[in-house]
Amino acid sequence: MKWLDRLPLLTLAIIAIPLALAPFTPEPHLWQKLKLLVNGELTQAIDILDLLLHGTPATLLLLKLLRLASHRHTSAHNE
């Protein structure tokens, strides 16, 4: 997971947050595609591509934040 450690947090956030929320109206694509996925209706190639496009940066950001929290938790217990 060293590749994830090398990704700058700010850059990842600047990419992930707007993509996760775009388009702002009527509803973000990521939310729309996640609802399709949960309902078992995510079958169109364009919808799958949309989920990957809008969800990958958000997933990476979440993993990065979890990894940072884990490192801080571990280093706090070692002191």
N, C-alpha and C positions, 0 to 999 in steps of 0.2 A: 504494500500500500504506500510505498514511498512516492509513487507518482502522484498520489492524492495529496501527500504532504507538500509537494512542490508547487501545487496549484495555489496561486495567491487568493486568499479569502475575499478580498475586496473585489477583485476582477470577477471572480466566480459569482459573487452576489449581484454585481452590476449586470451580468448576463442572465442569471437565473431568475431573478425577481420579475423583471419586465416580461420575459418570455413566459413565465408561469401565469402571469396576469393578462397577457395579450390574447385576443382583443378585449378591451375593458367592457365593451357592451356588445351584445346583450349579455354574454356570459363568457368567461375565459375558456379558451379551447381545452386547457388542461383539465379543468373541472368537468367540462362537457364530456371529454374522452374518458375520464375516470368513471363517470356515471355509466357510460356505455359499457365499459369493461366490467363493472360490478354487475350490471344487468345482463351480461353475456351477449351484448349487441355490438361489440367492437369487431366488425367483420370486414368493413371496407378498407382497402389498402391505404387510402388517403387518411382515414381516421387513425390507423395504426401509425402511419408516418407522423401525423400531427401529435399523437401521444409521445412518440419518441423525441420529436423536435422540441416540444414544450416541456416534457418531463425529465429528459436527461440532465440538463443543467440543474434543475431543482433537486434531483436525486443526488447529484454530485455535491451540491451545497449542503444538503442534509447529512450526507456521509462525512463530509469534511468537518462540519460542526460537531457531530457525534465523536469523531476521532479526536478533535481538539479537547472536547469535554473529558473524554476518556484519559487522555494524556495528563490533563490537569488534575483529575481525580487520582490517578496513579502517582503523580509526583507529590501531591499533598499527603498521601499516605506514607510515602517513603521518607518524608522529612521528620 
